[in-house]
């Protein structure tokens, strides 16, 4: 266990790295540095690393308390506190994600969704599918019943101007 106590400063550096990993993974995907699937892989790897660190550090903390080793106890508590931030974030996001349907497209017109003509040319071969199936429409209707088409009177150019002004 004394070896683990000596590794606590390394665990602290790894925990601080996890604090940076999550925003960097998201920003890298957002700005095209890497694919969104790579960002999810980074998040998953970070979660596994964080959980292992939390488990090992938690055991070290209990042993340090039992042995009355204040130096190791304080180091282990610091690592645990730092790890609670990124792991708590993942738990929060996971809970939120579990409360919404697993769909990646929402349309205001569930019966006749607009075709993504301009988007098709910009997407890669490994992008999410663009089909808006009846199952997606049903899941959207259950989760977001207030999203419906808005019918405006007048010419389409006037409606576009009104929408741009509202946006």
N, C-alpha and C positions, 0 to 999 in steps of 0.2 A: 504494500500500500504506500510505502514511502516513495516509490517510483512515481506513483500517481500524484502524490503531493508535489513532487518536483515538476510534474508536467502541468500543474495548474496555471502557471503563467502562459504556457502554450495554448491551453484551453481558452484562456481569456482572449488571446489574440485571435483564435479561431471564432470565438463568439462575437468579437467586434467585427470580424470579416463577414459574418452572417448578417449583421446589422446593415452592412453596405451592399451585400449581395442582392437582397430583394429589390431595393430601388434600382440598382444597376441592371438587373435582369429585365425589369419592366421598361426602363428607359432605353436599353439596347434594342429591345423589340420595337418600341414605339418609333425610334429614329432609324430603323433599318440596319442597325449594326449586325444583328442576327435575327434569325427567323423566330416567330413567336413560339414555335415548338422547342427551340433551344432555351428560350426563357422559362418555359414550363419545366424543362429538364433541370435547369439551374435551381429553380424553386424546389423541385422534388429532391434533388441532391442535397440542397441546403437543409431541407426539413429532416432528411434522414441523418445528416451530420449533426444537426442541432439536437435531435432526439437522443442520439448516441452520447453526445457530449453531456446532455442533461442527465442521462442515466448514470454515466461514469462519475460525473461531478457530484451528483446527489449521493451516491454511495460514498465518495470521498468525504463529503460533508458530514455524513452520519458517523463515519469512522473518526474524523477529526474531532467531532463533538465528544464521542466516546473516549478518545484518548486525551482530551483536554488540550489539543494542539490548536491554540488560538490563531496562529499565523495561517495554517492550512484551512482552518474554519473560515476565516475572513476572506481568503482567496477564493475558496469554493463558493461562498455566498455571493461574492461579486460575479463570478462566472454564471451562477444560476440566475441572478437578477438580470444580467445582460441578455442571457438566452431567452428569458421570458418575453422580451420585446418582440423579436422576430417570430418566435413560435406562437406567441399570443396573437400576432397579426395573422398568421396562417390559420389559426383556429377561427378567428373572427371572419376572415374571408370564406373559409370553408362552410361555416354556419350560414352565412349570407347566401352562398352559392347553392346550398342545399334547399333553400326556401324559394327558389325560382326555377322555372322549367329549363331544361338543357337544350335551349334553342339559340341559334346565332343570328337570327334574322327576325325582324318585326316589321310588319306592313300595316299601313292604315287601312288597306283594303284586303281583308282576308279572303274574300271570294275571288278576286281578280287582282292579285298583286302585280305591280309593275315589273317588267322584265329588266334585269340588270345589264342592259346593252353596253353602256360605256364602261362598266366595271369589268366585264369579261376580258377586255384587251389588257387590262392592267394587272390581272391576277396571274400567279404562277400555277404550275401544274399541281403542286401539292397543297393548294389553298383549300379551305373549307368548301364543301359543295354549296351551290347556290339554289338548289331546288327548295321550293316552298310548298311542302306537301300538306295534305289534309291534317296529318298528325301535328305538324308545326302550327297550323292555323288553330287547331283545337286547343293545343297547349297555350298558345298566345291568348286566345279568348278567355281561357280559365284564369290565367295569371294577370292579364292586363285588359279587363273588359271595357275600360274607358277609351281605349285606342280604337278609333273608328274613322271612316272617311269624313272629310269636311266638304260639303258641297257649297260652292259660292256662286252667286249670280254674276253675270257679266262675262266679258271676254277673257280668254285664258291669260292674255298679257296683263290685264288688270288684276286677276287673281295672283299671278306671279309677283307683281309689284307689291300687292298687299302682304303676301307671304314673306317677301324679302324685307319689307318694312317691319313686320312683326318679329322676324328673326333678328 
